[in-house]
Amino acid sequence: MLRLRQLPVSLNPFPFVTKPAPHLFISRNPKNPTFATFSMAPIPQPPVAKKVKHEMELFGDVRIDNYYWLRDDSRTNPEVIAHLKAENEYADFMMAGVKHVEDDINAEIRGRIKEDDISAPARKGQYYYYNRTLEGKEYVQHCRRLITKEGPASVHDVMSTGPEAPEEHVILDENVKAQDYEYYSIGAFKVSPNNKLVAYAEDTKGNEIYTIYVIDAESGIPVGKPIVGSLTSELEWAGNDALAYVTMDAILRPDKVWLHKLTSDQSSDKCLYHEEDEMFSLDLYASESKQYLFVGSESKNTRFIFYLNISKQADKLLTLTPRVYGVDTSASHRGNHFYIKRRSNEFYNSELVACHVDNIPQTTVILPHRDSVKIQNFQLFSDHIAICEREDGLPKLTVYRLPANGEAIGRLEGGRKISFIDPIYSADLKESQFSSSIVRFSYSSMKTPPSVYDYDMDTGVSVLKKIETVLGGFDASNYVTERKWAVASDGTQVPISVLYRNNLVKLDGSDPLLLYGYGSYEICIDPSFKGSRFSLVDRGFIFAIAHIRGGGEMGRKWYENGKLLKKKNTFTDFIACAEYLIENKYCSKEKLCINGRSAGGLLIGAVLNMRPDLFKAAVAGVPFVDVLTTMLDPSIPLTTSEWEEWGDPRTKEYYFYMKSYSPVDNVRPQNYPNILVTTGLNDPRVLYSEPAKFVAKLREMKTDDNALLFKCELGAGHFSKSGRFEKLKEDAFTYAFILKALNMIPQVSS
């Protein structure tokens, strides 16, 4: 390519994006990417979606959606597919000059992974079960080994290859199963109580519709025919010869739970319960004792429970907790008692109660409600109970000894608290043996790799069973983690988790920073470990998480103050966190980038419209950005069940409130920062057309020359590609985009 002249990259990292000269081609020189070069070649223009006027009127308000035509429920419209492909080609073209950086980052991320590894082994009966990954392979093998000695197993024990080591048996190799598919995911893998059979749920499109298979655990030979239809990934064994599973209705709402006998045809399966209320969805799980199955029917505010006694071979559900609006319950079983976590408007952070299986209405409070402590979940054992709680924005794990099975249950006292070393961290209970005194838990922090511990509830001793190996010279002592607090516009203190490399960051306002946020559904975005993140942090980035209202980090009220008619608190909290980081010299506006996915993508879209001046670059993954139109359409998956989260816009008050923040409805002529939007064509949670319309409208109205790129994975769904290495490529592309937006592409010598 003939070099005519050089331009310093400070002019625009994505030069001439929206208003290119018609006769010049501009790109990065791969030998010197800090300069631009020109040639006499045609320039690809940003794809411009055609405009087809579509009017929507409600409450005297008329909205014009010129890009409504992009929605195609069949996902086969040639014109729509052509537009999405054009967007992909344009994004690839605009990033071509930094492809070497993207490839370098992808290699870095992959280079931190120990590709041949196994998970912490879990005991079930006479076997240890675990997952194995192989070098160069995208998917896991599901394996087991016969137990030849007593005592808890470590990874070292299971990986032993000595002459006395039991032979490893590969039950299912996902790499073999995935060969014929562009997308492959197993959503459930359940071993029968007698360890002879395995049931697993398989998704081959990314649309989260599963097929259930049963195989012999030793031979892999199929047992019976697959269970098909619009299935979720939730399934449980009901003894050794029956399965319970959940199906969905036309809008993918889990509405029926079924009982399937292995010797029978699916057409004779018994429907145990049909939830007809469109606001409610079903879930299914087994008690730790494996004596009961529980079916929960829940909306965003209410949850009630049915149970099925497996030991009695019953095929009828019985009511454990009634449907009472505003009361949310979950339950499990031990001995003669059911244990129930119960939340209501009065006990908003939940209380824990118990009742005898033969006297369900008579409950005893064993752990009372506390204003500052939220009961997250609990796990039962033959002699103990382990409880995960939240206080001051962080999880706490506490264990208590319980009386003998037949004795009365009293108030829980004198519990052992499990201590952690990092100032900010993530911890949760993992599946454990019901008959054991050992509870297993997971732990990580932003600088501590994922770890699995076994904690002796009698002695208080923790034993590390597995810590994820991080290669590439990773050393946790090189990094600093902090908890900071921003002050929102109404005076609320909002926690921020911060990570940076101690020998690179100056904290004088000159450092680049990536701020992540979510803030919906009471989901907690805890400060956990993510290996790919260090490709930015090791380049001098600060990484931060804004724990904004709408999430569940600070308890139930934290969630309730960021939903419905208080949803804007989510966005203003995020802006307050960004401003705090700028004011306290963690970064500047010119170095601040933001990121969010799904409902976090709504967050990104909203704050871009509200404060586009505050950010240099933004990444919105599978973003829920067409809030009003989607929530007005009950034929779209999830809409009806979401009315208690966002509001029902068929009501005037909610209509205009949602319209005031819905990203698509609030795009206007103004300067926006550099923006990358991603989606998946088969996404059942956020239709691809939402981000497609958002990008089209931004292209039409924004007044700047900054980059606006749109990537659509044509063979994936909400959670991106399925292979473990394929997923890394999305992070690499995102990070390369951010680096380019900040003019941080390194100069390469000729």
N, C-alpha and C positions, 0 to 999 in steps of 0.2 A: 504494500500500500504506500503510495506516494505521500510523504508528509509535506504539507504546505505551510503549516505554522503550528505553534503550540499555544494552548490556553491553560493557565493555571487552574487547578481544580476548584479553587475557592469561588469561582464564578457560579457554578451550579453543578452538583455532583451528578444530576440527571439532566444534561444540557438539552435544551430545545425540545422538551417533552411534549408540550401541548401546542407550540407554535413553531414547528420546524421549517427551515427553508426548504422549498420544494425540490431543490436540485442537488442538495448536498447530503451525504451520509456521514454521520458523526458517531464515533465509537471510541472505546478505550483501546489503546495500543497494548496488547498483552505483554509486550516487553517493557513497557513503561506506563503502567496504568494510571499514573498521576497526571497524565496529559491526554488531551483529546486530539484525534486526527480526523482529517476530512478526505472524502473521495467523491468523485462524480457518480453517485449511485442513488437510486430511489430510496427515500426514507419511509419506513413503515409508519403510518399514522396511527395514533391510538384508536382502537375500535370504537366506532360511534354506533350505538344501538339506534335503530329506527324508532321514531316516535309515533305511537298509535294512541290517540286520545281515549282515555277511559275515565268516565266520571263516576264518582261515588258520593252520594248525598245522605246525610243523616243529621237530624236536629237542625235543619236549615243550613248546614255547613256543606259546601261542595269541595271535594278534593279531586284534583286531576292527577292521574297516574299514567304518564305517557309510556311507561315501560312495563305495564301490567302483562303484556303479551309474552314476556319472558318466562312466565310461569307455565310449565307444562308438566302435569302430574305423571304422564307416561314417561317423561324424560327421553323421548325419542324424536321430538320435533326437529327436523333437519336444520331449520333456520336457527333455532335456539342452540343446537349443538355446534353449528358453524360459528356462531357468535362467541361461544365459550372457548372454542379452539382458537379463534382469532385473538382473544384475550390472553390465552396461554402463550401463543406465539409472540405477541407483543411484549409480554413480561419477560420471556426468555431473551428476546432481542435486547431489551433495555438493560438486562443483567449480563449480557454476553461478555462485556468488557471486564467483568469481575468474576467470571466463571472459575478462573484459577483460584481465587480467594474462597469461593464457595466450596470448591473441591478440597482445598487445604483444610478448611474448617470441618468438612465432612470426615476427612481422614483423621483429623485431631480427635473428633468426638468418638469415632469408631476405635481409635487407638487407645482410648481410656478404658475400653471394655475388655474384660477377660472373656473371650468368646467361648472357650470351652470351660463350662462351670456347671455346678448343680445348686439347687435351692436347698435350704435347710430341711433335712428329712423329717417327716411327720409320721408318727406311729399310728397305725390302725390295725388292731388285732395282732397277727403274727408277722406283719410286714412294715417296712419303712417305705413310704411313698415320697417321691421328689420329682422335680423337673430337671432335665439335663439340656444344656445348650452345647452345640458343637461348633467348632471353628468354621467360619464362613457360611453357616446355615442361618436362615432367617427365623426359623420357628423352633419350638421346644419339643423334646421327647418326654413323654409321661412314663416314668419308670418306677419300679419297686424292687426291693430285695428282702429276702426272708431274714427274720431276726434270729441270730444264732447265740446272742448273749444278752443278758438283762442289762438294764440301765439305759439312760437317754443316749441317743446316737448323735455324734457330731458329723459334720461334713467329711472330716478325715476318716471316720469309721466307714462311712458309706462308700467313699471313693477308694478304699483299700482294695488292692488287687493281688494280695498275697494268696498262697495256695489254699488257705483256710477261709478266704473271703467268700461269702455266698455270691452266686452268680446274679448279675444284674439282668432284669427282664424288662424290655421295652414294651409297655402295654400299647402305646399309640405314638406314632411318629408324625407330628404335624407337617414336617417337611415333605413326607411322602404324600400326605393327604392334600397338601396345598399345590402340588405340581400342576394341576389342571385348572387352577383358578388365579385370576389377577388379585383377588382379595380372599383371605382365609382367616377365620377367627373361631376359636372354641370358647364359648361363653360360660360353659359349666362342664365339670368333669367329676362325676360322682361315683364312688365305689360302693357296691352293695354291702350291707352289714356283714355278710359272710365272706367278703373279699373275692367272690367268684366272678362277679359281673361288673361292668363299667357302663354307665350311661353318660353320654356327652351331647352337648348342643352345638351345632355347627352353623356358621353364617358364611356364605360364599360370595356375598355382594357388598356387604357393608351397610345394608339397610336394616340390620338388627332384627331380621326375621329368621328364625332358626329351624333346623330340622334335628330331631333327637334320634340318636342311634344307641343301641345296646349291643355290647360285644362281650364275648368271653374274655376274662382278664388274662388268661394264659395263652389261648390260641389266637385271639383277635377275631374269631369267627362271629359274624353277626348273629344275634339272637332275635328272632322275629323280624318284622318289617319296621322300617323307620317310621317315626311319628311325624307327620307333616302338617302343613297348614300355616296359619299366621301365629307362630309360637314365639314366646319370649325365651330367654335363656334360663329361666327359673325352673328347676326340677328337683325332686327329692324322692328317695327310695321310701316306699311304704312297706317295709319288710323286705324279703329277698326276691319276691315274685311280683311286685307291683311298683308302679311309678306314679307320682303326682306331677302334673305340669300345668302351665298356664297358657291360654291362647288370647289373641287380641281381636278386637272388632275391626270394622272397615277403616277407622281412623287410628288404628294401632294403639288403642287403649286396652290394657290387660283387663279383660272383663269376665273370663271364665276359668275355673280351675277344674281339672279332670283327674280321674283315677283310671289308670291303664293296667290291666293284667297282662303279663308278658305272654301268656299263652293265647290271648284273644286278639282279634282284629281291632284296629283303632275305631272302627265304626261302632263297636259295642262299648266303648269307653263311657264311664259314668260321669256326668257333669255334677260335681259336688256343690258348686255355687255359681250363680250368674249375677254379677253386679250390673244392674240396669241403670243406675244413676250415672249420668255422663260426667259428673264431677269426680267420681271415684275410680280408682284403679286397684288391681289386686297384686299381692305379692305372696310368696310361699317360702317357708323355711322350716327346718326341723329343730327340735329341742336338743340341747347338748346330751341329754339322756337317751336320745333316739327313740323314745317311747311315744312321742307326740309329733304331729305335724301342725303347724299354725298357718292360717291364711289370714292375711291382713287386708282390709279394704280401707283405702285412705284417700283423702283429699289433702289440700295444703293445710287445712285447719283441723281435720277430724280423722281419727283412725280407730277402727274397732276390729276385734279379733274373733275368729272361729278356731276350733281345735278338732283334731281327729286322733283318736286313740289307736295307734298302730297295733299294739299288742292284742287288742280285742278283734283285730281284722274288721273293724267297722268301716263302712263306706258312706257314712253320713257325718257332716260337720255339725258341731254343737257350738253354741254361742258362749264365749268366754267373757267378752266385754261388749256392752250394747253400743249401738250407734247413738251418740249424743253429740250434737254439734259443738265444736270447740274443745272436745275431750279427745286426746291422742294417747293411745296405749300400744305397748308392745309387750310380749310375754315370753316366758320359757317355763321349764318344768324341772323339778327335782323331788324325788321321793313322793311324799303325799301332798305336795304343794305346787301351785302355780305361783310364779313370781312375775309381777306386772309393773312396768314403768308407766307412770300415768302423768300426763300434762293436761292442765286446764287453764282457764283465765286466772284462776286463783293460784294454782301451782304451776306457774309459767315455765319454771326451770326443771320441773318434774319432781315427783316423789316416787319412792319404791315401796310397793306393798306386796303382801303375800296372802294367799287364801288356800284353804284345804281343797283338794280336788273334788271332794264330796259336799263342799259348802262354799261355793264360789261367791255368793253375795257377801259373805262375812270376810272382809279384808282387814289386815293388820298392817299399819305403817311400820316398815322396818328401816327406812331411811327417809327422813322428812325433807320437805322442800326447803331450799335455802336461797336467799335473794342473790347471793354472789357466786353460787356454784350451780352449774348446769349438769345434770346427769345425762351423759351422752349415750352410753350403752353399758351392758353388763354381760357377764358370762358365768354360768353355773358349773359347779363341780360337786362331786359326791359329798365333800366335807367343807367346801369353801364357796365364796362368791367373789369375783373380781369385777371392779366397777371402773369405767372410764368416765371421768368428769372433766369439766372445763372451768378454769378460774383465772381471771386476769388475762384472758386471751390464749391460754396454753392448756394442753391436756394434762390431766393428773390421773395416775393409776393407783388404786387402793384395793387391798384384799382383806377379807374378813373370814374368820372361821364361823361355820354354821353348826347348829345343833344336829344331833342324829336325825335321820330321815323322818322318824315317826314323832319326834318331839315338836312342841309348839315353837313357832318362830317369833323372836322378840326383836327389839330395837338393835340395829347393828352398832357395835361399839368396839373401840380398841383396834381399829384397822391398821394394817401395815401399809405405809406409803412407799412406792418405788421412787427412788431419787434419780435425777438425771444431771448430767454435767454441763450441758450447754445452756446459755441464757435464753435462747429461743430454739425450739425443736418441734418435732412431730413424733407422736407415740400413739400406739393403739393396740388393742388386744387382738390376738390371732387364734385361730382354731387350736384347741388343746384337747387332751384326753380327759373325758369326764371323770374317770375313776382315779385320776392322778392328783397329787398335791402340787403339780408343776403347772404354772400358767405361762404360756408363751406370749411374748409381745414384740412388736416391731418398733424400731427407733431410728431416727436420723435427724440431722440438722442441716442447715444450708452448707455446712462444711464437713459434716460427719456422714460417711456413706451409709446406705441402708443396712441395718443390723437386725438380727433376730436373737432374742434372749429367752432363756428359760429361767423363770423365777420360782424359787421354792417358797411356797406360801407359809410353810411351817417355820423355816429357818431365816427367811428374809435374804437369802443369797441368790444373786443373779449370775448366770453362766452364759457367756457369749457363745452361741451356736453357729453363727454365720455372720460375716461382715462382707459386703460387696467389695471385691477387689477393684481398685481404680488404678489403672496403669498410666503411662505417660508422665511419670515423675510427680504425680500428685502427692502433696504433703499438706495435711489439714492445718498444720501450724503456720502456714503462709497466709492464712485467711482470718478475717475478723468478722464476727457477727454481732449485731446490735439490735436492740429494741428501742425505737424512738416513738414519740407521740406528737401527732399534729393536732391542732385545735380547729375544729370545723366552725362554720359560720354561726352555728347556734351554741357554741361553747363546748360541744362534745369532744372528748379526747379520742383520737383515732390512732390505733397502733400501726406502726410501720416496722417491718423486718428488713434488715439491711445486711448485705454481704459485700465484702471487697477484699482485694489482695493488699496486705499491709505494706508491701514494699513498692507498690506502684501508684497508689492513690494519694493525691496531695490534699484533698478536702479544702481546696481554696476556690471552688466554683468552676475550675477548669476541667474537671473530670466528666467523662460521659456517663450517663446513667440510664438504665432501663427499668421502668416502673411497671409492675404487673398488678392487675386488679381483676376481681370477679364480682362479689357482692350480691348474690341472689340465692334463693332456695334454702337459706340457712346452711349453706355449704361452707365448711371451714377450709380456707386455703392456708394450711399450716406451713411454716418455714422448713420444708423438707429438702432433701438432697436431689439434685438433678445434674448429672455429669456433663451434659452438653453445655450447660450454663457457663462453664469455666472457659470456654472458647472466647467469650466476651470478657469475663472477669480477668483472665490472664492477659488481656489486651488493655487493661486499665479501667474497665467498666466497673461501676457500682451497680449491683442488682438489688432491687427493693420490691417488697410486696406491701401494698396498701390494704389493710384489713378493714375494709369499709362496711358501713351498715348495709343490711340486706343479706350478708353472710351470717354465720353462726358463731364466729370466733369469741364473741363477748356475751354469749347467752341468748336466750329466746327473744328478749326485748330488742337486742341488737338487730335481729332479723326483722322483727315487726316494725321497727322504725326505719326500714329501708325497703318497704314493699307497698303495694296498693297506692294510696294517696300520699304516701311518704317516700315514694321511689326516688324522687330527686335528691334525697339525702345521700343516696349511693354516689351520685355524680358529683355533688358538691364536696363530699368527703374526699373523693379522689383528687379533685382540684386542690383542696386544702393540703393534702399530702404532697402533691407536686410543688405547691408554693412553699411548704415547709422545707422541702429538700433544697429548693433554690435559695431560700432565705438563709439557710444554715450551711451554705457553701458546699453541699454535696455535688451540685451541678449548676448549670445555668440553662436558660431557655434554649440556647443554641446547642446544648448538649443533652437535652432531655428527650428520651424516647419512651413510648408507652406501648403496652401489649395486653390483650385480653382475648379470650375465646368464648364462643357461644353467648351466654348471657353476659360474659365479660366483653364480648364483642359489641353488645348493645352499649355497655359502659363506654367503650372506646368511641363508638359512633356519636353518642350523646355529648361527651366532653369535647370532641372535635368541633361539633357545631357550637358549643357554648364558649370554649376558650381555645380556638385554633392557634392563637398567638403564643400559647404557653408551651408548645411542643415543637420539636424539630422533625420527628418522624413518629409514625403510628403503625402498628400491625394489628389487624382485626381478623381473628380466625373464626371461621364458620359463624359469623356474627348474626345475632337476632336483631335486625335493624328495621324491619318493617312491622313494628309492633302493632299499630292500630289496624292495619289491613288484616294481618294474621289473626288477631284476637277477635275480629268481627266475622271470621269464617270458621264455623264449627266443623266443617268438613276436613280441615287440615289436622293432621296428627298433633296431639297434645293440647289443642286450643281449649277444649272444654275443661280439662283438668287444670289449666293455667289461669282460669278466671280468678281464683282465690290468691294467685300470686301477683298478677298485674292489675286485675280489675276487669269487669265485664263492660266493654265500651258500648254495649247496647243501652247502658245507663248514661244519661247526659253528663253527669259529673265526671265519670271515668273517661268518657269519650274525649272531652276537651283536655283533661289532665294528661292522658296518654298522648294525645296529639301534640301537646306542648313539649314533649321530650323525644318522641319517636324519631330516630335518626333520619329515615327517609323523608319524613314530613318536614324536617327542619333544615335540610340543606338549603343554603342561600348564597347569593353572590358575595363571596369574601375569599380572602386568602386562606388556604389550608396548608398544613405541613406535608411532607412526603408521606404517602400512605400505601401500604400493602394490605390487600384483602385476600383471604383464602377461603375456599369452600370445597365440598365434596358433592358430586352429582347425585349420589344415592343417599344423601343425608336425610333420615326421617325426622330429625329433631328440628333442624332449621333448614327450610327449603333453600336450595341453591339460588333460587330466584330472588331471595331477599338481598344478599350481598350483590348479586348481579344488577339489581335495580339501583341499589345505593351507589355503586360505582358509576353506572350510566348517568345518574342525576348529578353526581359530583363532577363528572366530565363536562356536563352541560353547563354547570353554573359557577364552578370555582374560577377565581380570577387570577390565579398564580400559575407559574410554570413548573411547580414542583411535581415530583413523580406521583403517579397514581397507577398502581399495578394490581392486576386481578389474576389469581391462579385458581383454577378449578381442577381437582382430581377427578377425572372422568370415571375411575373405577373404584372409588372409595366413598365412605360415608362420613359421619360426624367426627370420627376419631382418626381421620387420615388413613394412610396406608397401613396394611396389617403386619408386614414383616418388620422385625426389630431394627434392621439396618435401613430399610426403606423409610421408616419414620424419621431417622436421623437426617435425611436429606431435606426435610421440611425445615428443621431447625437451622441447618446450614444455609439454606436459601434465605431464611428470615434474617439470620445474623449478617450475611453478606449484604443484604438490602440495608440494614441499619448502619453498617460500617460505611457503605457508599453514601448514604444520606448524610453522614457526619464527616464526609471527606477524610475517612480514616483508612482508605485503601493504601497499603504500603507501596512505595516505589520499588520497582524491580529493575535491577541493573541489566543492561543489554547483554 
